[in-house]
Amino acid sequence: MRPIRPLFTARRGRSSRRRTSPMLAAVGLATALALTATACGSEEDSNAGAQASASAAGDGKIKIPDDIKDRLKEHGIDIDQWKGGAWKNWDKDDWLREAGDYINPIIKDLWDPDRMREAEDPDQGKGVDENDLSGDQGVTDPEPAPVEAKGVPAAYHENAPEAGKVFFDSPEGTMVCSATVVQDPAHPGKSNLVWTAGHCVHAGKKGGWYRNIAFVPSYNNDAMSAAELATATKEEVAPYGLWWGDWAQTSDQWIEQGGATGGDGASYDFAVIHVTPEKGSGGKSLEETVGSALPVDFNAPAVSQVGDITATGYPAAKPFDGETMFQCADKPGRLSIAEAEPTMYRIGCTMTGGSSGGGWVAAGSDGKPALVSNTSIGPVTAGWLAGPHLGTEAKGIYDAVSKKFAAQQ
């Protein structure tokens, strides 16, 4: 589900549904689940717009190349003012939303342990809207029985090394989602790609790209309690480093249709983030750092032919606190949001907001574990989750991001 904030809810007949949401938090205040969306475009526009890349020198200092500064200025962004707090300006005219407009300069030490922890406390005062989905004409199987989410044993790196959390800022505050390290065809064994939900990087039709997007693999690897995390160091919270997104792409459908509530765009609610370390990583890629990356299967069988799927994430809404990793395993059924859109996977699972974007793993077309979907939506009652079927649109985004950085060593 998304970082802690109300997941989108939708009503189909008597069944209410929510979108798995990002986790929201104002510094020093309780956080609320909030939807976030990644904004990405098609392969044609993948090279358009500004890319905020940064190199990490051996001394750990972040250096923004002059050409990147120039691109930022094209959008009226002064890098020094941005780092000094200008990123908090969410005026509609200044909130970049187009597929080629992604900008995410590194602000060193912005994501300290306190800020990351605060982004995981749900605001119980927020509700979720409901949309009428009764007109859907596609195939929808009976609602699955709830499957109790089980805690992943510590150390997470030993049990789910590809999983982690995405942190970002939105107009509503600081939020979190879940995400997965995936393979990069342009850099075998050296991937810097992360898979998550579209709503974890872009706000959809009523907004633009979220800011200060960063990924922490194996967040809270030792499964420390909330009390222990209160005094934990950054190295303890993020033992494999903090990785900033220097590029992200999501579907055109999400950008044009998606929103914080309702089912619009859910069938295309996926995104790919290319990351770079906040501090020097000794020249190692994200995949080399965590020791693993999952392949993505864009040719998975029809929903009815897929075996058990395991969903992983950091649920934050009650009864969870967002600090520890959980999983659900279930055989998927079908959920249709609209007849003209791809049918989604649906599994029984009690994970809540904050697990949005987390990877769904099943036996791929070759029989080996592969990412086949990600958490997108679920009901307010937290009995099931649904994720998009990854097809042509998803593969186009994945290939475009890989191609964009293919020449990078």
N, C-alpha and C positions, 0 to 999 in steps of 0.2 A: 504494500500500500504506500501511499505517498507520505511525505513528511507529515507529521502530526497536524492534521486539520480535518474538518469534517469531510468524509469521503463523499463523492457525489451520490446523491440518492435519486433513485428513479422508481417509479411505480409501474409494475406490469401486472394487471389484474389486482390480486390482493397482496402481491409481494412487493415490498418496498426495497429499493436498492440504493446504494451509495457508491460514489467513486472512492476508491482507496485514496486517501489524501495525504499530502505532505504534512509535516509537523511544523506548527507555527509557534514562535515565541518572541516576546519583546524582552530585551535584556533586563534581567532582574524581576521579570514577571512570569506568571504561568504561561505556557505555550498552548497553542490550539492547532489541531490538525488543519492543514491547508493544502489545497490542490496546487500543484505546480505543473507547468508544462514546458517541455523542451521545444524550442523553435528550430526547426530544420527545414531544409528545402530539398528539391529534387537534385539529381546529379548535375543538371544544367546550371543551377545557380550555386553549386557547392563551392565554387571558387570566387563567388562574388562577395562584396561587402568587406568589412574589416575583420581581421583575425587578431585577437590579442594574445600573441604568444610571448613567452618570456623564457629566457635561458637562466639556468641556475649555475652559477660559477662554482668552482671548487671550494671557495670560501663561504658558500652558502648565501651570498648576496644575489638578489634578483636584479637582472638587468633587462630593461625593456629596449629592444632595438629601435633605432631612430625611425625606420620605415613604419613600425607599428605605431609609434607616437604620432606620426603624420596621419596615419589612417584614423586614429582616434580623433584627431583634430578635425578631420573631415565631418565627423559627427558632432562637432562642437564640444568635444571632451578633452579637457586638459588633464594629463595623467596625474600631475601633482594634486590638483584640486579633487580629482576622482578619489585618490587614495586618502585625501584629507576629509572625505565625507560627502563629496558631491554625488556619489553613487546613491545616496539616500533620496535624491530628487526623483520622484515617480510621476512627475507631470506627464499627462498623456502625450503631449507633443515631443517629450524628450525620452519616452520609453520605447526603445527600439524593438520592433516586432517582426520585421521582414526576415525571410529565411537567411539572407546573406548579411544580416546586421549583427550577428552575434559578437559581443565584446565582453571580455572577462579578465581584465588586468589583475595580476597577482597583487594582493595587499598582504604583505608578509606579517604573520602572527595575528591576523584578524581572527582566525579560527583557533582560539585558545581553548583549553579544556572546559572552562566555564561556559563559554559561548556555545560550544558543541552540546554540552549537557543541557543547557537551557532550551535548546531547540527541540527537546524531546518531551517536554511536559505538556500534555493536552489541556486545552481550555474547555472544560466541561460545559461552559455557558453557551457554546455555539451549537447551533442546530444545523440541519441539512435540508435543502429544498428537495422537492419531489417532482418529477416529470411523469407524464402519462405515456407509457410505452405500450399501451394496449393495442395500438394499431400495427404492431410488428407482424409481418407476414412470414418471416423466416422460421426455421426450425428451432424450437426451444424444448429441451428435455425437462422432466420434472425436477424441481429444486432438490439438490443433493442434501443428504443428512449432514449435519455439522461434524467436522473432524477436529478434535481437540489439538491445538497447536502444541508442539513439544519443544522444550528448550534444547538448543544445540549445545552439546557438552564443550566445556573449555578444554584445550585452547581451540578457539574457532579456526585458527589457521590450519590446525591438523584435521579438522572435520569438514570445513567449507571454505577453503582458502580463497576462492574466487569472490566470495560475498563481502559486502561492506555497506557503508552509508554514504549518501550524497547530502551535503549541506549547501544551503543557498539562502539568499535574501529576497524577499518579496515586499510589496507595499504593506502587507499585513504584519510583517515581521520576519524573524529567522525561522527557517523551516528545514525539515529533513525528509529524505526518501531512502529507499534501499536500492542497491545496484549490484552488478556482476561484472567481473573482469572477463572479457571475451577475446578470442583469438583475432589476429590481424593478418589477413592473407598477404599483405605487402611486407610484413615483418614476422615471419614464422619464428615462434619462440621468444619474440621480443615485442609483444603487443603493449600498446598504451591506450587501448580502447575499453570503454566501460558502457554496458548496456543498462538502460533504465526506462522509466515511463516518460512519454512526451510531456505529461503534466508536471514533471519534476524539473523541467528546464524552461518551459514556456507557458504563459498564462492562457493561451488559446485566443479565441476570437475577440475578447475584450481587453487584451493586454499584450505584453511582449515578453522578451527574454528576461529570465530571472538573473540575478547578479551574484557575484562572489561564489560561483558554483565550484565546489570542491568535493573530492572523493576520498574517503578514509577506508582502506581495506582492513578487514578484521577489526573493526572498531570495538574497543573494550574486549580485546582478545581473551583476557583471563576471566571474563564474566564477572567483573567486580560488581558489588552492590552499589546502590545509589549513594549510600553513606561513604563507601570506599572511594567512589569516583569524585566525591566532593573535594578530596585532597590529592587526587591523582595527577601526575605530571602529564605533559603532552605526549611524551615518549611512551607512557603506560597506556594512555587512551588510544594513541595512534602509533603502535609499534612498527608499522610498515610505512610510516610517513603520511603526509597529507599531499594530495595531488590535485592541482587546479585544472579545471577544464579550459583548454586553450582553443577549443572548437566544439560545437555541438550541432547536431541536426535532428530534426523530428519531421514528421509527415506534414505535407501541405494541408491534409485534411484536419490534423489536430490544430494547426495554426488558424485555419479558417472556421472551424466548428467547435473546438473544444472549450470547456468551461469548468468552473469550480464545482458545479453541481449539474446533474442530469447526465444522460448517456451519449450526448452528441460527441462524435469523434472517438469514442471508446475503442472501436474496432481498429483504429490507427494510432492508439496511444502508446507509442514506443519511441525511443530516442537512442542515439549513440553519441558519447562524449569522448573526445580525445584529450588526454591529460598529460600534464608535465609536473614534476615534483616541485614543491615549494622550496625545498632545500636540496642541495646536491645529493644525487643518489649513486654517486660513484660511476656514473655512466650506465647504470642498469635501467632497463625498462620496467614498467609496472609488472608485467608478467614475470620477468626475471626476479623482481623483488619479492613477489608473493609466491613464486614457484609454480604457478598454474594459471591457465586461462581456458575457458570453455569454448568449444566450437558452437556456432549458431546454425541450427538446421532450418532452412527455408523450404525444405521439401518433406516436412513431417507428414505422416498420414492424416487422413481426415480425422476429425475429433473422435468419432465413434470407434476408430481403429487404434487410437493411442492407448498404451498401457498406463500404469500409474505415473502421475506427475508429482514431483516434489517442489513445493514453493518455499522459498527462504526469504526472511526479512526481519526487520527490527520494529515490531508493532509497538505503538506508543500510547494509543488511547486505552482507557481502562478495559480490562484489569491489568494491562501491561504498562511499562514505564518507559519504553523506548531505548533502554540501555543494553538489553541483551537480545541475542539472536534466537529466532524460533523457526520451525519448519512444520509444514503439513504435507502429507502424502495421500493422494486419492486418485481414483480413476476419473478422468474428466467426462463431463457431459457437454451439451451444446447450449449456447445462449445466443439468441439473435436479437440485436438491437433494432435493426432495420433490414428489410428484405434485400435491399440493394448493396448492403455492406457484408463483409466477411463474417461468418459465424464465429463467435468467440468460444474459448475453452472456459469451462466452469468446474470448480472443485469445491468440496466441502472443506471449510477451514474457519477457525475462530480468530485468526489474526485480524488486527484492527489497523487504523490509520498509522502511517509511519512505515508500513511494509510495502507501500506503493513502489513500483519500479523493481521490486525484488525479482530475481530470476526464477523461472519455472524450468525444471530439468527433467528430461525423460530420455528413454532410449531413442536415439536419432535413427535416421534411415539406414545407418550402417550398424545399428545395434549398440553403439557406444553412447555414454551420457552426453547430452547436448542441450543447449538452451533452446527451448521451443516457444517460450512466451515470457511475459512479465506481468506482475500484478497491476491491475488497472482499476477495477470497480468491485464493490461488494455491498451487501445490505447493511442497514443501520444496526440490525441485530447481530451482525458479525458471524453469520453461520456459513457463508460461502464467499469465494472470491472468483473473479473472472478476469481473463487476460486475452489479448488479441492473438489471432493465428498469424504467424509471421510468413508473409508471402512476398510478392513482387515488390510492393512498395517498401517494405522493411529491408529487403535485400538491396534495393537501390540506394537507400540511405547508408546502410552499412558499407557498401562498396564505394560510395562517394567519399566517405570520411577516410577510409583506408587509402584510396587513391590520392586524396588531398595531401597526405603525409608520406606517400610512398618514397619520395626522394630523400626524406629525412633519415639520417643515419642514427 
